């Protein structure tokens, strides 16, 4: 599974940080939420595992700061 660039992407997080994977995103600047939207692409093997097991794991590095709200979905959200 990896994050992929999509037409509405406006920024790439960690672009020059080799210890992390680059993360293309659409960053909303039209409201106070500062929403960053990412697109993940699954391999065929991952798709089959997800279909068979029905479980998707999600880890967030918080660096011991409060956790921010997260959302995972299969439908593309409305972007600015």
Secondary structure in CASP SS format (residue, H / E / C, confidence):
PFRMAT SS
TARGET T0000
AUTHOR 0000-0000-0000
METHOD secondary structure of the structure
MODEL  1
X C 1.00
X E 1.00
X E 1.00
X C 1.00
X C 1.00
X C 1.00
X C 1.00
X C 1.00
X C 1.00
X C 1.00
X E 1.00
X E 1.00
X E 1.00
X C 1.00
X C 1.00
X C 1.00
X C 1.00
X C 1.00
X C 1.00
X C 1.00
X C 1.00
X C 1.00
X E 1.00
X E 1.00
X E 1.00
X E 1.00
X E 1.00
X C 1.00
X C 1.00
X C 1.00
X C 1.00
X C 1.00
X C 1.00
X C 1.00
X C 1.00
X E 1.00
X E 1.00
X C 1.00
X C 1.00
X E 1.00
X E 1.00
X C 1.00
X C 1.00
X H 1.00
X H 1.00
X H 1.00
X H 1.00
X H 1.00
X H 1.00
X H 1.00
X H 1.00
X H 1.00
X H 1.00
X C 1.00
X C 1.00
X C 1.00
X C 1.00
X C 1.00
X C 1.00
X C 1.00
X C 1.00
X C 1.00
X C 1.00
X C 1.00
X C 1.00
X C 1.00
X C 1.00
X C 1.00
X C 1.00
X C 1.00
X C 1.00
X C 1.00
X C 1.00
X C 1.00
X C 1.00
X C 1.00
X C 1.00
X C 1.00
X C 1.00
X C 1.00
END
